[in-house]
C-alpha cells in the first residue's frame, strides 16, 4: 500500500524531468566549440603539408568512430536489458535510450566521410585510390568486398539497421511513458531478440569497413568484438556520468540511488576487464604467431612514439581504473565514480587514437607526427555529439516513467 | 503422462508432506512460472512449500530409495566406465599405436574429447559464479547439480591429455619440476598453461562446490542421527547403514553447527569464491583455445578463438545440464517444484544466445578466411566445408547453429521432452566442432605429400563412449549420496523468506506465489 504512495512521490515532475532550459547554455557552447573545431580541422587540413588533409580526416574519423561506439554501446544495453527482463535497471534505461537515439547525429557526422569517399577517394580509405592499389594482389583478392558502390550500400544499410532499431525501441518506450501499457515491455522484449542479431551483424561489418579497412591488408576476426567492448564500456561510463550530474542537479532523488551506482560501478569494472581480455587476446595471438601480414598492425603500434601510446593505454585504460574500481567503497562513492567515468571517456578517445591514427603514414619511420590537429580534430564530432545529447536528455523524462518494473528498480538493494 | 498438471502430481506424490497445497493454476500461464506479465515475478518454487517441506523433499532424494531407473542406469554407466578403464589400460600396456593417430594427424579423438569435456564443465561455474554475481536467483535450483557436473566433466577431460602422451609414467613432466639436467617444462607453451588453467579450475570449482554444500551435508548428518538404527543387507552381511551415514556425513560436514558465525563466514567465502571463479570461466577455455590459436596453422590461428571457445563451452555446458536435469526432473519426486518450466526456458534462451554467438564466430572465421587473402587459410576453410570431412562440418553447423533456432518458438522451449532431444543435438554438434577444428586443420598439411585421413580405431571410440560412463557413474553417485539442490539457498527464494514483501511491494501481496527477486 505504502508502495504506490512513495513511487508517485518519487515520480513527481521536478524529480524526473530537468528544469526548463537546463543545460541549454552548455549545449549551445558545446555545439559552438564543435563547429569551431570542425572549421579549424578543415583549415588545417586544407593548408598544411601533403599529409595534413589525411591527418585532419583521420582525426575527424577518430571522433566519429568514438561517438558511434558510445551510441551502439547504449543500444546494446537497451536490447540486452529488454531481453533479460532486468528489473534493477528500469530506472536508468532511459539514459541508455538517449545514447541509442543519437544514431541520426552519427549519420550526419558520417556524411562528410561519406562525401569525401566520392570527392576525394583514397584520402581516408586508401583502397579507394585506384592508383594506390594498382597491381596490389591482396587488394585484387578483396575487390569483391572493398569496392565503391558496395561500400556505400553497406554504409546505408548499417545506418538503416541502427536507425530502425533505435526508432522502434525509442518510440515504444516513450509511448509507455504516456500510456503506461505494461504489455509494451513485452513488445520491446520481442523486438530486441532479432534486433540483437541484426545489430551484431551491422556493427561487426561496420567495424570491418570503417576501422579495419583503414589498413586494408590487415585482418583480425576479433576486431568486431574489440569495437563492441570499447563501445559498451564507454556507454556505461557516459550514462553513469549523466546520472551523477542529474543527481547533483537535484533530480532523480530516490530513483537512482547509491545502489544503482554500485551496480553500474560493478558493470564498469567488469567491462574494463572484458576490454582488457579482448584486446589482450587479440594482441597476444598476433604476437605469438608472428605472421607478417597480421603483425604489421601491431608492430607499427610498438614502434617509436606509438609504443608509448600502447603502454599508456594498458596502464591507464586497464590497470589504474581496474585498481580504483576494485574496492567496494569506491564503486559507491559518486566523486570517485564520476572521475573514473570521465577518465574512461578520455581513454576511449585515446584508444581510437591508437587504433586509427597510426594509419597516417605508410612508413613506420615517420613516427607519430603529432600536431595540433590531433587535439582539435576529434573535438569537432565529439563536442557536437555531446551538445545534441544534452538537449536530447532534457527533452524527455529522465526515467522510463511507467515502466512496470520501476517499483522493483526503486527498491533495488545490494546486500553484498 | 497423465493429464494432471505436474504441480498437482507432485502434491499427490508428496501426500502428507504438505497438506495445504492449494495452488490455483492460471488457465493461460499454467503453474504461473511462464507468466509474461512484467509486473509479476514468476515464482521460483512451486507448491506453496514450507521451509520444512523443502528440506524434506531434497533430503528425501538421498534418504529414500532411489528411483527404479537408478540401478539399471548405474549398471550401464558403470560398465561403460569399466570399458574406458580397460581401454586405457590396453593403451598404456601396448602404446599409442592402438589409436588411429599418425602423421600428419597427431591429435584426434584424444584432444577432441578433452576440449569437449572441458567445455561441458563451463556451465557449472557460469551458473554458480557469474549468475550469482548477477544476482540471478533462479540459479539456486540448478547450481549444485551443474557444479557437480562441472567437476565430473573436468575429471573426464583431464584423463585424455594424461593418456595421450604415450608414456604416461613421464606425465609428471607437465608439472613445473625440473627433470634431468635441470630442464624445466617450456613455459612459453600453451600446453603447459593448460595444465595450470585446468588444474586451477578444477581446484576452485571443487572448493566452491564443496563449500556451498557443507550446510546441506550437515542437515543430512543431523537427519541421519535420528535414524542410527537403520540397516541394510549385502548378501548375508548386515550393514549398519544408519551409523555409517551419520559418521560419513558428520565427517564431511566439518563440524558445521548452523550458528551465526558459521553463516557469516560462509556468505563471505561464497561471494569471494564466486568472484574468483568468474575470471576462471573465461580463462580456462581461452587458454584451451590458445593451444590452437597461437600456432600458425590455417584454421587454428584466428584471433576470435578465445571468446568463441568460451561461448561454445557455455553453449555445450547448458545443453548438458538440460540433458541431465530433464530426465531427473521426472524421476525424483517434487523436483518439478524446484526446477520449473521457467528454469528450463531460461536455459534454452541461454543456449540460443550462445549458439548464435558460435554461429557468428563461424561466419566471421569464414569471412576473414576469404578477406584475409591468404590462400592457405581460405583453402583450410573450403576444405572443412567441402573436403573429405564435409559431413563433420555440416553436422556441426546443423547441430550448433540451426537446431537451437527452434527455441525462438515458445512451445519448443517449454516442452521438456523436445528440449531434451535438441540438447542431445547440441552435445553432438559441440563434439563435432572440436573434431572439425582439430582434424580438418591437421589432415592436409602445406605439402600435398603430407596429406592423410584420420580414422579412429575401436580403442579410441570405446574410450570416448566409456568416458560418458565415468561421467554418469560419478553423477549418479552424487545424486544418491549428496544433496542435489542447495537447501538453504532455495529457502532464501521462498516468498516467506522475504519478511518485507508486504510493506514494500503491494503488487506482489496479491499474488500468492509471487515474491521479490533481486535480479
Interface residues (C-beta under 8 A of the other chain):
Chain A: X1 X2 X3 X4 X83 X85 X86 X87 X88 X137 X138 X141 X142 X145 X182 X185 X186 X193 X197 X200 X201 X204 X208 X219 X220 X221 X222 X223 X224 X225 X266 X273 X277 X278 X281 X282 X284 X285 X286 X288 X289 X290 X291 X293 X404 X405 X407 X408 X411 X412 X413 X416
Chain B: X36 X37 X38 X39 X41 X133 X135 X267 X271 X279 X282 X286 X290 X293 X294 X295 X296 X301 X302 X303 X304 X305 X306 X307 X349 X356 X360 X361 X364 X365 X368 X371 X372 X373 X374 X408 X503 X504 X505 X506 X507 X516 X517 X518 X519
